Amino acid sequence: MLFTHKFLTFAYQKTNNNLDSMKTVQFREAICEAMSEEMRRDESIYLMGEEVAEYNGAYKASKGMLDEFGAKRVIDTPIAELGFAGIAIGSAMNGNRPIVEYMTFNFSLVGIDQIINNAAKIRQMSGGQFNCPIVFRGPTASAGQLGATHSQAFENWFANTPGLKVIVPSNPYDAKGLLKAAIRDDDPVIFMESEQMYGDKMEIPEGEYIIPIGVADIKREGTDVTIVSFGKIIKEAYKAADELAKDNISVEIIDLRTVRPMDHAAILTSVKKTNRLVVLEEAWPFASVASEITYRIQNEAFDYLDAPIKRITTADAPAPYSPVLFEKWIPNAQDVIKAVKEVMYI
């Protein structure tokens, strides 16, 4: 799928005056470019994870990096997430800037003690003597018929932890700019991708660009209702907005891009304009990112709301393997259309 980006020209002007110097890349290529560019710039950066070297990455997101940077900086690990997460954190505390790839964030649960109890807390617990400039990256949420233990979204889990930043890009342009920002950040960053987006294509600048962490993006301007989403599920919001436009319903779509820190101001400004809010998220409903957004908006913009906030999530159950059940479990464009019409009282 080829994406467009509303603010691409503006962002590119800030880094390169040659607006014709563009190229089309896949999501996986954008990830590889971001890591490679940063590793050329800073020798303290290295990549480690299962199959990132000899196999060029499970999803080919590190293709060619072993040949360029060598086995000391692109490191294949055993199937031991707790172990190599700990090694990376220790090296970050000693001046390196590791990138840790999980084959899927479902597997990060094996190493979550290191992420939550060490990476996220070491700056505070050491009184600022140590920081932890590290990126944990890999795919999140569902990717088809992979079963319950391989189809989970943990953005809200990690975002619940002070000390961690959580990024979930939805397209190649955002992925490259945000990953470069994450690698340069002095705090631990959780960078969550999608197995179903690695082949997505989009035009990005030839030159360097960086997208600041914590800034949402208005992907589509509208006046009647605000939809907030992030990650691959936002594609269902685009489909829904196209259908709703046929009924003269103008939808504004905000891509969070960063779950923590969250750009509450962008959401608040939009809701004050549209007076209605729908939140679309590929995760379980209890204590979700949508729940946090709902609380903040009702607390800070209650008088602007013309209807109760609607949230759309997966069903409150493990992801089913059956394709028929899975289709009912995961949100889709029709769910979005229904929610929008409910807040419009149509």
Disulfide bonds with the S-S distance in Angstrom:
none
